[in-house]
Amino acid sequence: MKVTVCIGSACHVKGAAKIVDELQYLIAQKNCGDKVELAGAFCMGKCQTGVSVTVDDTYHSLKPEDTKTFFEEQVAKKLK
């Protein structure tokens, strides 16, 4: 599974670094680094929304405070 977080300027201002840090922590905590590839991208073309994140090819708009719930629902559940 590939999780890509936009780290371009618009998403950076909206908290992309916090999301990346939290996702790294959650991936390590769940010990699923062998199943989840965390990547960055410099623009996904949706600068008007929250931080752009894709799980495989599915787009999501994310706020830093929603990262844990997002991870549980969109990543951890799909690994089982």
ChimeraX attribute file (.defattr): number of C-alpha atoms within 10 A of each C-alpha:
attribute: neighborCount
match mode: 1-to-1
recipient: residues
	/A:1	15
	/A:2	14
	/A:3	21
	/A:4	20
	/A:5	28
	/A:6	25
	/A:7	24
	/A:8	18
	/A:9	12
	/A:10	19
	/A:11	25
	/A:12	16
	/A:13	12
	/A:14	19
	/A:15	17
	/A:16	25
	/A:17	17
	/A:18	15
	/A:19	24
	/A:20	21
	/A:21	12
	/A:22	17
	/A:23	19
	/A:24	15
	/A:25	13
	/A:26	18
	/A:27	19
	/A:28	12
	/A:29	10
	/A:30	9
	/A:31	11
	/A:32	14
	/A:33	14
	/A:34	9
	/A:35	12
	/A:36	18
	/A:37	15
	/A:38	16
	/A:39	14
	/A:40	14
	/A:41	12
	/A:42	13
	/A:43	15
	/A:44	17
	/A:45	10
	/A:46	14
	/A:47	16
	/A:48	10
	/A:49	14
	/A:50	18
	/A:51	26
	/A:52	26
	/A:53	24
	/A:54	18
	/A:55	18
	/A:56	13
	/A:57	11
	/A:58	9
	/A:59	14
	/A:60	15
	/A:61	15
	/A:62	21
	/A:63	17
	/A:64	18
	/A:65	12
	/A:66	10
	/A:67	18
	/A:68	15
	/A:69	11
	/A:70	17
	/A:71	18
	/A:72	13
	/A:73	11
	/A:74	16
	/A:75	20
	/A:76	16
	/A:77	9
	/A:78	10
	/A:79	11
	/A:80	5
